[in-house]
Every structure is written in C-alpha cells, then in structure tokens.
Amino acid sequence: MTPLITDIIIISLLFISAIIAFIRGFIKEVLTIFSLLGALGAAYVWGSNLMPLFEKWGVDIAGGSEEKIFGLLSPTLFAAIGAHASIFLVLFIILTLLSIYIGKMVQDMGLGSVDRTLGFVFGLARGLLIIAILNIPVMHLMDKKDQPSWLTQAKTMPFVNKTSQAILDMRGEAKEDDKTKSELSTKTKEFMEQIDKQTEELQKSGEGYKEDTRDALDDLIQDVQQ
C-alpha cells in the first residue's frame, strides 16, 4: 500500500459519489435524504403506536407470549422491529415516489442542466463528508506519528483530516452550548429560590427591603448575568 493508492481510492470514492449525484440530480439527492430522515423520524414517533398490534400477531405466530418466533425473536422484540420497520418502509416509499415526481417536474421546467451541475457538487461534498466521518475513528485510535505512511503521506489526507476536525469541533461547540445552558439554568433556579426566600422573610417581618437585602439581591443578579 502506497500514498498514491490511498489518493486514488479517495478520489475514486469522491467521483463515484459525484457521478451518482450528477445522474440523479441535486433535487433527487436532497429529497432522498429528507425522505430517509422523515421516514426515520416517523418510525421513531409513531412506531410505539403499532407495537400492540404487532405484539398480538407475534404471540399468535409464536403460539404464546413466552414462546419465540422461529426460535429467535420474542413477541415483544418482533413487535418493536415490525412496528418501526413498517412505518419506515411505507413512508420512505411514499416520499421516494414524491421525490421522483418532483425531479421530473424540475426536468420538464428546463432546469435539468443546473440540477445535474449542483448534483455533481453535492456529490463531491457528500463523498468528502462520508470519508471524513470514517476517518474520525482513525484520528482517535492512532496518533499521527503511529499512522502508516500510506495514510499520512497521501496528498488528499490533509483535506480529509481538516474536514474530520471540523466535524469534531462542531460537536465540541454543541457540547459547550449545552454546558452553558445548563449552568445558566442552575443559576436562574438558585436566583429564583433566593428571591422566594427573601420575599418570605419580608412577609414575616412586614417591612420593606432593607439595605442588606437589596445588596444580596444585587449580588444574585450579578451572579446570574456572569
């Protein structure tokens, strides 16, 4: 294995993805992704609604709730797989047919050349993204100095590594945002608890805000804003 072969493999994968997208067109490629995501989302949301029906069928097929279907699947597992898979397949087929119809409409409008050109660019980007995702475990499991020369010396790997790192950075920023939101929520909760405590003390004393109370509230507000 040489760096040249690595470059050839990566470039070939990029062009295969680009050619497929060029043939199908940008609209079809994007709609296929939305169809897949939509079908997965629908299966996740509504799959549990069909599980009782599939579990009943599973019990009938197995011959009892404690028996296994074909000696492999319990009725409960059969219900989970069957319910979610059926919703996914039905909706994915419907959305795929819809994407084909929309793709034909785009061609009839005379936008075929633009659609294919955008599809080619989309295919290149998709191919690079897939390769970069596959490269992430390599970056985690092996230090750069321990990676083979046919990988580190390949001319295309810097682009792949930068894309992989960008994906990891995006995940890191998302985690940091979640951490910030959690800290802000905690401070806000503490602030409200202190407000309630100060209010109760005022109600018991029957007096207005004292200077030390106002100072305490000011400190709390500053803590929340930091």
N, C-alpha and C positions, 0 to 999 in steps of 0.2 A: 504494500500500500504506500503510495506516494502523495505528496501535497497536490500534484497535478490531478490525480484521480479524484481526490476529495473535491477539488474545484469543479471537475467535470460532473460529478454526481450532484453537487449543489445547483450548478447552473442548469443541469438537465431537469431537476425537480422544479425549478423556477419556471422554466419554459413549458414543461408539461402542464403545470397549473395555469400558466398564462394562455396556452393554446386552448385548453378546455374552456376557460372563461371567454376566450375570443369566439369560439364556435357557438357557445350558448348565449353569449351576450351579457352585458352588465346587469340589465334588468332581471333576467332569469337567475343570475347568480345571487344577486341580493335578495330576491324574493324567495329563493330556495333556502337561504339562511334564515330569513324571517319565518318561513314555513316550518323549518326544523325547530326554531326557538318557540314558535307559537304552539306547535304540537306538544313539545315537552312541557311547556307551561300549563297547557290544558290538562295533560295527563296528571301533572302534579296536583293541580287544584281540584279536579273533578274525579280523579281515579278512585278515591275512597268512597264516593257515592255509589259506584258499581260493585264494590267489593262484596257486599252481602249477597248479591245475585250470583256472582261467580263462586262464592264460597258454597252456596247451596248446590250449584252444579258440581263443584269439586267433591262435596260429600256424596252426592249421588253417584258420581263416577267411581270414587274410591270405595264406596259401599259402607261408609261410616266416617264419623268425624275424627276418629282416632287412626283411621287407615291412611295409607299413602297412595297417591295416584301413580300407577305403573311402578310402585315400589320406590319412588323417588321424591315426589312432592306431596307435602301435606296440603289439605284443602285450603288452609289459611294462606300458605305461600302461593298456591295456584291462583287464589283469588286476587292477591296483590299483583302478581305478574299479569294475569289475564285482564284485569280491570284497567290497569295503567297502559298496557300494551295496546289494547283495543282502541282506547281513546286516542292514543298517539297515532296509530296507523290510520284510523278513519280521518282524523283531522289533517294529518300530513298529506294524505292522498288528495283531499279536497283542496287544500292550499296549493299543492303542487299543480293540480289541474288549472287552478285560477292563475298561477304564475305563468303557465304555458299560454293561456288565453291572453294575458296582458302582454307577454312577449310578442305574440303575433300582432297585436294591436300596434305595438311600437314599430314593428317592421312595416306594417301597412301605412304608417304615417311617414315613412321615408327616413326614419332615424336609424336604420339598420347599421350604417357605417359608423355613426357616432357611438351607438350601443356596443358594437364589437370593439371599437378602439378603447372605450372605457373599460370594457370587459377584460381586455388584454392587460391594461394597467392594474386593474383589480386583481387579476390572477397572479401577477408578479408579487403584489403586496401580500396576498394570501399565502403564496408559497413561502415567502420570506418569514412571515409570521409563524407558520407551521414549523419550519426548520428551527426558528429561534426558540420556540416552545420546547422542541425536542432537545435543544442544546442546553436548556436550563439545568437538567439533572447532571449533565457533564460538568458544568461550571460549579455545581455544589459538591459533587462527589470527588472531583480531582482538582488539585491546584494546577495552575497553568504550567508550572515547571515539570509537573508529573504527566502532563498530557503528551501523547505521541506526536512526533514531528510532523506526520502527515496531516495532523489536525491544526497544530499551532502555526505551521509554515504555509498553510493554504492561503491564497490571496483573498478568497471570499470570506474567510472566517472573521476578520475584523468587523465586517458589516453584520454578520450573524451575531457576534458577541455583543455589539452595541445594541442591537435590537433586543436580545435577551436581557441585557442590563436595563434597558428602558422599561421592559415589562415588569422586571423586579422592582424598579424604582416606583412605578405606578402603584404596585401593590403596597410598597412601603408607605407612600403618601396616603393611601386609603386607610392603612392601619393607624397612621399618625392622626388623621382626621377623626377616626373613631375614638382614639385615646383622648383627644382634645374635647370632643363632645361629652365623653364620659366624665372627665374632670369638671367640665362646666356644669353638667347636670348635678354632680355631687355637691359642688359649691352652692349652686342655686338651692338645692334641698336644705343644706345647712343654713343658708341665709333665711329661708322661709321658717325653719324651725326656731331660729333665734328671734325672728320677728314675732312669732306666736308667743314665745317665752316673754319677750319684753312687753307685749300687749297684755298678757295675763298679769304681769307684775303691776302695770299701770292701772288695770281694772281693780286690782286688790287694794292698791294704795289710794285710788281715787284722785290722783294728781296727774298733772301734765308731764311732758317729757322733762326729765332732769338733765343737767349738763352732761353727767357721766353716761346717761342713757343715749343721748344724742351722739356722744363720742363713740360709743360702742356700735351704734348703727352706722355711723360714718365709716368705721373700720371694716365692718362687714361688707358694706357696699364696695369699698376699695378692693377687698379681697376677691369679690366676685368679678370685678372688672379686670383684674390682673390675669 
